[in-house]
Amino acid sequence: MMFNLSSESRARRGGFTLLEVSVAMGLATLMIAGILQGYSVASRKAEWSSYSLAAQSMAIKGLERAVAAPWRENGADQLVSSNFPPSAAYLCLPTQQTNLLSATNFTTIRTISTTPPLKMVQVECRWSFMNRAVFSNTVATIRAPNL
């Protein structure tokens, strides 16, 4: 007995050719690779953002320390850059115990006016992420003497 399958009956069987399966697997592979790459980039950006926030907090802490220094117009002036040498610390993140990054605060104090007496206090926190580049977070304020 011999079966003669016409093209109509072959089409009704509904199978996939090797080419169709290969194209589908290739597209699935590209999609999975894209999703994994997107997750990796998003994870790295989130980690960078958390370190940046920690560095900003460290810079604000240095600014508060400098602003708290006594400055009297006719007396003790402790609001000078030499009283605030560069200070290094770790950018601590409560959720991670690895990848501790070191950051350094640099404090600059400049007189911007003598009448009225005003000084600008600027703190720059420098840190590097994944040994790629040095980033900095800077905060500044203007201060008048204590009365």
ABEGO torsion letter per residue (X at the ends): XBBBBBAAAAAAAGBBBAAAAAAAAAAAAAAAAAAAAAAAAAAAAAAAAAAAAAAAAAAAAAAAAAAABBBBAABBBABBAAABBBBBBBBBBAABABGBBBBBBBBBBBBABAOBBBBBBBBBBBBBBGGABBBBBBBBBBBBBBX
